[in-house]
Amino acid sequence: MTTIVEIQGTDPLMSAVYALRREVFVIEQGIPEELEVDENDNVAGHLAALSDGHVIGTLRIVRHERTAKIGRMAVSAHSRKKGIGKELMEFAAAAASRDGAQEIILAAQFTAREFYRRLGYIEEGAVFDDAGIPHVMMRKKLRS
Ligand SMILES: CC(C)(COP(=O)(O)OP(=O)(O)OC[C@H]1O[C@@H](n2cnc3c(N)ncnc32)[C@H](O)[C@@H]1OP(=O)(O)O)[C@@H](O)C(=O)NCCC(=O)NCCS
């Protein structure tokens, strides 16, 4: 069974969250290590999907007034295509809505845009490069 918990950047579980992000973004995708953790991690709310005490999925939510920005969405390679990413995104949308956000934005890796489309996110603007990976902005309005 998978449980999702909402934590802050100071939570002891964050070392496992950072380890998963490193495994996915730095080792698997080749994103420079120095870009992976940034100042937003201190102010973000982080979600961790736990299975048998292990962090197998994560994302972070950063608030900018009425907009919540989701980032660092990662599921460990052996746990993908089992609905964990979707569960994390739905949990994040509920948390953002509860906290008063009216919309969610995110920078989707181009190859992951279909994952977000299925969750109701709509692409906007041109494709852009971030850390050597093509991205596109996506947005979803939340029910108030
Ligand atoms: C993208 C990612 C988070 C998806 O997580 P996941 O747990 O495998 O996704 P889910 O199993 O919840 O998938 C939900 C739906 O999206 C689809 N989907 C998942 N990844 C997809 C992809 N890359 N392309 C197209 N569809 C995808 C699933 O088939 C599923 O469809 P369904 O609802 O019709 O069954 C995961 O593949 C991952 O961590 N990738 C590496 C890191 C990454 O690219 N992060 C995104 C950064 S923007």
The ligand as a MOL file (V3000), in Angstrom:
LIG
                    3D

  0  0  0     0  0            999 V3000
M  V30 BEGIN CTAB
M  V30 COUNTS 48 50 0 0 0
M  V30 BEGIN ATOM
M  V30 1 C 6.3290 11.1510 -15.2700 0
M  V30 2 C 6.1890 10.2500 -14.0280 0
M  V30 3 C 6.2070 11.1370 -12.7870 0
M  V30 4 C 4.8490 9.5170 -14.1050 0
M  V30 5 O 4.6330 8.7910 -12.9000 0
M  V30 6 P 3.8600 7.3780 -12.8880 0
M  V30 7 O 3.6590 6.9850 -11.4710 0
M  V30 8 O 4.5530 6.4260 -13.7720 0
M  V30 9 O 2.4800 7.8140 -13.5630 0
M  V30 10 P 1.0510 7.1030 -13.3770 0
M  V30 11 O 1.2380 5.6340 -13.3210 0
M  V30 12 O 0.3210 7.7340 -12.2440 0
M  V30 13 O 0.3710 7.5070 -14.7470 0
M  V30 14 C -0.8920 8.1740 -14.8520 0
M  V30 15 C -1.3120 8.1290 -16.3110 0
M  V30 16 O -0.3470 8.8250 -17.1200 0
M  V30 17 C 0.2260 7.9470 -18.0930 0
M  V30 18 N 1.6580 8.2640 -18.1960 0
M  V30 19 C 2.5850 8.2150 -17.2170 0
M  V30 20 N 3.7810 8.6380 -17.6790 0
M  V30 21 C 3.5930 8.9480 -18.9850 0
M  V30 22 C 4.4550 9.4450 -19.9990 0
M  V30 23 N 5.7530 9.7270 -19.7700 0
M  V30 24 N 3.9160 9.6600 -21.2310 0
M  V30 25 C 2.6120 9.3960 -21.4700 0
M  V30 26 N 1.7400 8.9280 -20.5330 0
M  V30 27 C 2.2350 8.7110 -19.3070 0
M  V30 28 C -0.0100 6.5430 -17.5440 0
M  V30 29 O -0.0130 5.5930 -18.5650 0
M  V30 30 C -1.3580 6.7060 -16.8660 0
M  V30 31 O -2.3890 6.6790 -17.8280 0
M  V30 32 P -3.8740 6.1430 -17.4520 0
M  V30 33 O -4.4020 7.0400 -16.3750 0
M  V30 34 O -4.6100 6.2380 -18.7280 0
M  V30 35 O -3.6660 4.7350 -16.9640 0
M  V30 36 C 7.3240 9.1880 -13.9560 0
M  V30 37 O 7.3810 8.4970 -15.1760 0
M  V30 38 C 8.7000 9.7480 -13.6480 0
M  V30 39 O 9.0650 9.9580 -12.4950 0
M  V30 40 N 9.5100 10.0040 -14.7000 0
M  V30 41 C 10.8720 10.4990 -14.5300 0
M  V30 42 C 10.8870 11.9130 -13.9910 0
M  V30 43 C 10.0700 12.8630 -14.8250 0
M  V30 44 O 10.1180 12.8530 -16.0380 0
M  V30 45 N 9.3300 13.7360 -14.1150 0
M  V30 46 C 8.4930 14.7120 -14.7500 0
M  V30 47 C 9.2230 16.0010 -14.7320 0
M  V30 48 S 8.2510 17.2900 -15.4920 0
M  V30 END ATOM
M  V30 BEGIN BOND
M  V30 1 1 1 2
M  V30 2 1 2 3
M  V30 3 1 2 4
M  V30 4 1 2 36
M  V30 5 1 4 5
M  V30 6 1 5 6
M  V30 7 2 6 7
M  V30 8 1 6 8
M  V30 9 1 6 9
M  V30 10 1 9 10
M  V30 11 2 10 11
M  V30 12 1 10 12
M  V30 13 1 10 13
M  V30 14 1 13 14
M  V30 15 1 14 15
M  V30 16 1 15 16
M  V30 17 1 15 30
M  V30 18 1 16 17
M  V30 19 1 17 18
M  V30 20 1 17 28
M  V30 21 1 18 19
M  V30 22 1 18 27
M  V30 23 2 19 20
M  V30 24 1 20 21
M  V30 25 1 21 22
M  V30 26 2 21 27
M  V30 27 1 22 23
M  V30 28 2 22 24
M  V30 29 1 24 25
M  V30 30 2 25 26
M  V30 31 1 26 27
M  V30 32 1 28 29
M  V30 33 1 28 30
M  V30 34 1 30 31
M  V30 35 1 31 32
M  V30 36 2 32 33
M  V30 37 1 32 34
M  V30 38 1 32 35
M  V30 39 1 36 37
M  V30 40 1 36 38
M  V30 41 2 38 39
M  V30 42 1 38 40
M  V30 43 1 40 41
M  V30 44 1 41 42
M  V30 45 1 42 43
M  V30 46 2 43 44
M  V30 47 1 43 45
M  V30 48 1 45 46
M  V30 49 1 46 47
M  V30 50 1 47 48
M  V30 END BOND
M  V30 END CTAB
M  END
